[in-house]
Amino acid sequence: MAVTRTERKLRRLRTRERQRQQMLVKNNLVPTQKSPYKGESGVILEDQ
């Protein structure tokens, strides 16, 4: 039985949605590192 254009389109949309969800989860799990100098505003680092 032949696969219709609509079925191919639905399969493509499902695949893209799955990849998008995986990318969102992956991007949310990436840890961010805080700057150690965040609270020291205006301090010249070379003098320390």
Secondary structure, 3 states (H helix, E strand, C coil): CCCCHHHHHHHHHHHHHHHHHHHHHHHHHCCCCCCCCCCCCCCCHHHC
